[in-house]
Amino acid sequence: MVNSYYSTMEDNTREFYNFVIVGAGPAGLTAAITAARLGLKALIIEKGEIAGPRPRGEGMGHYPIVDEILGKGYLPSIGLKSNGGRVWHSPGDIQKFTTFKEYDHYFFEWREFIDRFVEVANEEKVKISYKCEVIEPIDEAGFTIGVKYKDETGRVKNVFGQAVLDCSGYFGVIGSKYGINYNDMNCPIIKCLISRANLNLKETPDLQFYFIGNGDLEYSPKFPQSVAYVFPLENQRAEVGLMLRMSQVPQMRSVEVPTKSEILTVWDKLKTSYPGFSTFFKGAQIDYEELTYLPNAKMASDFVPNPGTILIGDAAGFINPFGSSGLYYSMEMASFWVKLIYEELNSINREEDVKPDFIKDLWTDEKIGQYKLKFENTDAFKEVNHMYNLIGAFEYKIFNRLRTSEKINKKWEYITSLLSQA
Ligand SMILES: Cc1cc2nc3c(=O)[nH]c(=O)nc-3n(C[C@H](O)[C@H](O)[C@H](O)COP(=O)(O)OP(=O)(O)OC[C@H]3O[C@@H](n4cnc5c(N)ncnc54)[C@H](O)[C@@H]3O)c2cc1C
């Protein structure tokens, strides 16, 4: 047991939880709900005024975990079922190819989705501290035993826990302190929601993806390879955006990493003039537009970067990089690690169960090795790992070797054969 810290604490509050969770996004909320249902104490610390303050993914498959966390049938009740079609447009929209996937996938509004998590968390009596920003982990003798955060008045406070779950998204605040390099993992992405879009859902029900090779844009010849996308929604609305694909960039001399303002300038031009893509914007109104990041160039090098800390969701880069989909994977990962720690806590003889004490035995090197192996044996990990390998090979061949519109268009038939496997 590590007791010394508590006996020397200055503020005497000794607030202790089984899980101190950083961030109230899908990962943090799933972790807290799962913990509460197992009878464990969890605190979520969220820097925003509300949970998940900025909209992110608004489409996901109807997996069992969604019913488990949000309630049976909740997702279909708020969602528009997608038809499964994806249209892939070659650079310049010269050729296109459609793939079809039979799956139970829904689009919904971020706020409605997140509010439901919060409703369930409240039912389970999870404590969420809003307007509190986590600054760093509290480390003692090599173990993470809690976090320091600034409360809404700016006062710095400490809170302690058996495990700190970093669910703070694409620049994991705790992960960063333990050496995770988010610059290597993150790709810029523009999230944009439009209404009065120039589309009719009956005529264009499929998701549209427009490839842009490096060297294809005469106004920005060194711009990284990218994919512009359109997800058609009901009532002439759509989610549109631009994903910059950065995983090959370190090996490409022809690419220059653009600044934020360069990305936004290119985005403005694509909206008005990129073949095919720009037609959706004719007469449209932009309701939301933001340049953000998504960690889909690679996974974090270590999900347990320090004994006592677990990275979950975007903080771990745990995303299917092909679809840039992380909602399901964040939820699955959060549920897995909370259940694992619960089982471990039960297996350790704890006479001091009620005492707010950090149990070192939970975090021996041997145990951490076993936890990682168990996680790597899950279907979710295997899928994500497989997708990272697949997209690595795909992007190398297409965006690095072929690179430009002319060459990609020449090899389009070969590319479509790869896309059919995605
Ligand atoms: C444009 C875009 C489109 C996407 N589309 C899809 C999609 O269609 N389908 C899909 O499955 N996925 C999609 N994703 C990915 C998906 O949104 C993420 O994988 C998912 O939100 C990850 O959840 P998370 O809880 O790990 O992180 P987040 O949702 O980012 O939540 C992190 C939370 O931590 C809080 N926080 C951050 N720092 C601190 C701090 N220091 N202290 C306290 N709190 C902090 C934040 O305010 C936030 O509430 C998309 C992402 C983007 C950006």
The ligand as a Tripos MOL2 file, in Angstrom:
@<TRIPOS>MOLECULE
LIG
   53    58     1     0     0
SMALL
NO_CHARGES

@<TRIPOS>ATOM
      1 C1        -14.7660   15.5360  -37.8190 C.3       1 LIG1
      2 C2        -14.8440   14.2140  -37.1280 C.ar      1 LIG1
      3 C3        -15.7020   13.2490  -37.6390 C.ar      1 LIG1
      4 C4        -15.7770   12.0060  -37.0410 C.ar      1 LIG1
      5 N1        -16.6670   11.0910  -37.5350 N.ar      1 LIG1
      6 C5        -16.8290    9.9160  -36.9050 C.ar      1 LIG1
      7 C6        -17.8630    9.0190  -37.2990 C.ar      1 LIG1
      8 O1        -18.6460    9.2830  -38.2120 O.2       1 LIG1
      9 N2        -17.9790    7.8390  -36.6280 N.ar      1 LIG1
     10 C7        -17.1540    7.5120  -35.5870 C.ar      1 LIG1
     11 O2        -17.3100    6.4320  -35.0190 O.2       1 LIG1
     12 N3        -16.1980    8.3670  -35.1670 N.ar      1 LIG1
     13 C8        -16.0220    9.5610  -35.7810 C.ar      1 LIG1
     14 N4        -15.0840   10.4340  -35.3210 N.ar      1 LIG1
     15 C9        -14.2200   10.0470  -34.2000 C.3       1 LIG1
     16 C10       -14.9460   10.1340  -32.8630 C.3       1 LIG1
     17 O3        -15.6130   11.3530  -32.7300 O.3       1 LIG1
     18 C11       -13.9190    9.9870  -31.7460 C.3       1 LIG1
     19 O4        -13.1690    8.8060  -31.9530 O.3       1 LIG1
     20 C12       -14.5920    9.9420  -30.3680 C.3       1 LIG1
     21 O5        -15.2480   11.1580  -30.1100 O.3       1 LIG1
     22 C13       -13.5450    9.6630  -29.2970 C.3       1 LIG1
     23 O6        -14.1280    9.7950  -28.0290 O.3       1 LIG1
     24 P1        -13.2340   10.1860  -26.7650 P.3       1 LIG1
     25 O7        -14.1600   10.1670  -25.6150 O.co2     1 LIG1
     26 O8        -12.0190    9.3650  -26.7550 O.co2     1 LIG1
     27 O9        -12.7300   11.6720  -27.0710 O.3       1 LIG1
     28 P2        -13.5520   13.0310  -27.2500 P.3       1 LIG1
     29 O10       -14.8710   12.7730  -27.8670 O.co2     1 LIG1
     30 O11       -12.6320   13.9740  -27.9510 O.co2     1 LIG1
     31 O12       -13.7900   13.5470  -25.7590 O.3       1 LIG1
     32 C14       -12.7210   14.0680  -24.9950 C.3       1 LIG1
     33 C15       -13.2900   14.9090  -23.8430 C.3       1 LIG1
     34 O13       -12.2210   15.2800  -22.9780 O.3       1 LIG1
     35 C16       -12.3560   16.6490  -22.6100 C.3       1 LIG1
     36 N5        -11.0230   17.1450  -22.2370 N.ar      1 LIG1
     37 C17        -9.9660   17.3650  -23.0690 C.ar      1 LIG1
     38 N6         -8.8980   17.8030  -22.3660 N.ar      1 LIG1
     39 C18        -9.2740   17.8530  -21.0670 C.ar      1 LIG1
     40 C19        -8.6100   18.2400  -19.8670 C.ar      1 LIG1
     41 N7         -7.3330   18.6460  -19.8610 N.pl3     1 LIG1
     42 N8         -9.3050   18.1890  -18.7020 N.ar      1 LIG1
     43 C20       -10.5960   17.7880  -18.6830 C.ar      1 LIG1
     44 N9        -11.2760   17.4220  -19.8000 N.ar      1 LIG1
     45 C21       -10.6260   17.4410  -20.9760 C.ar      1 LIG1
     46 C22       -12.9580   17.2760  -23.8710 C.3       1 LIG1
     47 O14       -13.5860   18.5210  -23.5850 O.3       1 LIG1
     48 C23       -13.9400   16.2070  -24.3180 C.3       1 LIG1
     49 O15       -15.1930   16.3340  -23.6910 O.3       1 LIG1
     50 C24       -14.9730   11.7160  -35.8980 C.ar      1 LIG1
     51 C25       -14.1320   12.6890  -35.3690 C.ar      1 LIG1
     52 C26       -14.0590   13.9310  -35.9770 C.ar      1 LIG1
     53 C27       -13.1440   14.9610  -35.3950 C.3       1 LIG1
@<TRIPOS>BOND
     1     1     2 1
     2     2     3 ar
     3     2    52 ar
     4     3     4 ar
     5     4     5 ar
     6     4    50 ar
     7     5     6 ar
     8     6     7 ar
     9     6    13 1
    10     7     8 2
    11     7     9 ar
    12     9    10 ar
    13    10    11 2
    14    10    12 ar
    15    12    13 ar
    16    13    14 ar
    17    14    15 1
    18    14    50 ar
    19    15    16 1
    20    16    17 1
    21    16    18 1
    22    18    19 1
    23    18    20 1
    24    20    21 1
    25    20    22 1
    26    22    23 1
    27    23    24 1
    28    24    25 2
    29    24    26 1
    30    24    27 1
    31    27    28 1
    32    28    29 2
    33    28    30 1
    34    28    31 1
    35    31    32 1
    36    32    33 1
    37    33    34 1
    38    33    48 1
    39    34    35 1
    40    35    36 1
    41    35    46 1
    42    36    37 ar
    43    36    45 ar
    44    37    38 ar
    45    38    39 ar
    46    39    40 ar
    47    39    45 ar
    48    40    41 1
    49    40    42 ar
    50    42    43 ar
    51    43    44 ar
    52    44    45 ar
    53    46    47 1
    54    46    48 1
    55    48    49 1
    56    50    51 ar
    57    51    52 ar
    58    52    53 1
@<TRIPOS>SUBSTRUCTURE
     1 LIG1         1 GROUP 0 **** ****
